[in-house]
């Protein structure tokens, strides 16, 4: 059911199996082995974990079942969620259990002999983030609609009416800056922050509207990515902190020229923010090949070997993990069945990659 070999359920390839368990708040990464064998082993392990009740499956298994019946996935793959639910209930009936959808269309499990059910299952961090994302997305979508329907007055209209218009539009702009800013790529954030409305000048409101209208497509694109990538509300849609890139730009060094490194870092953030995962991981590998001379080495493998104990583990994670992911996708041949790398393949390397840029900056200073 999890991998979709059962035709009633959505099919999942290797990367989507990893993403599935990540959405369950479970840290399992498919190792490329046979999907059904690997998944069966993981589920058997999860089934031995603690639960909310001795009359129900483990908490981890309940999360898997809940995620398994994501209505969006069934709709996208044109599958009947009710048929799948009946199939699961038939399997669970051997243990005196049955599956059902609650009022929020979430799959729950109940014991037919006791009043216990899985509705008491505590929210995972992923579910909490998903709820927060949904709320923020709804508010930003409402702001986009408000911006497009906003009615202005003319420059010759009553001054009080002009003041009411400029004040209202200034409030709308501030809401965009506070709510949409954290999910936008760096360039769009800078443009949004630059929008200002002088409440005593109706022409400044006209200019602000023109600037905001030009950004609305970017905001809508970011909303689509925000939902798909599964970022927690307030999370950064970048790999490298823009403040760190700014420090590189301000750096004056006679050792090496960092102009290309700065440009690559910006392209990494831009690619990641726009959902271009493949470009992101390949550019991150490019940085590994680009920066060894800063460390007095010819290759990143040598950088790892000559680093102190604390840095060696982090840099080794990039050399042995990130590089292999990038190499796999760079050299993969087209096939009858294809998949695109998911965000889950890049995110585990964010802390170590930013640490690497920090260390480059420290050595350059």
Secondary structure as GFF3:
##gff-version 3
##sequence-region A 1 365
A	DSSP	alpha_helix	14	23	.	.	.	ID=ss1
A	DSSP	alpha_helix	35	47	.	.	.	ID=ss2
A	DSSP	alpha_helix	59	68	.	.	.	ID=ss3
A	DSSP	alpha_helix	71	76	.	.	.	ID=ss4
A	DSSP	alpha_helix	81	92	.	.	.	ID=ss5
A	DSSP	three_ten_helix	93	95	.	.	.	ID=ss6
A	DSSP	beta_strand	97	101	.	.	.	ID=ss7
A	DSSP	beta_strand	107	111	.	.	.	ID=ss8
A	DSSP	three_ten_helix	118	120	.	.	.	ID=ss9
A	DSSP	alpha_helix	125	149	.	.	.	ID=ss10
A	DSSP	alpha_helix	159	179	.	.	.	ID=ss11
A	DSSP	three_ten_helix	181	183	.	.	.	ID=ss12
A	DSSP	alpha_helix	186	194	.	.	.	ID=ss13
A	DSSP	alpha_helix	202	229	.	.	.	ID=ss14
A	DSSP	alpha_helix	242	250	.	.	.	ID=ss15
A	DSSP	alpha_helix	259	273	.	.	.	ID=ss16
A	DSSP	alpha_helix	277	290	.	.	.	ID=ss17
A	DSSP	three_ten_helix	292	295	.	.	.	ID=ss18
A	DSSP	alpha_helix	300	305	.	.	.	ID=ss19
A	DSSP	alpha_helix	309	317	.	.	.	ID=ss20
A	DSSP	pi_helix	318	322	.	.	.	ID=ss21
A	DSSP	alpha_helix	323	331	.	.	.	ID=ss22
A	DSSP	alpha_helix	344	347	.	.	.	ID=ss23
A	DSSP	alpha_helix	350	364	.	.	.	ID=ss24
###
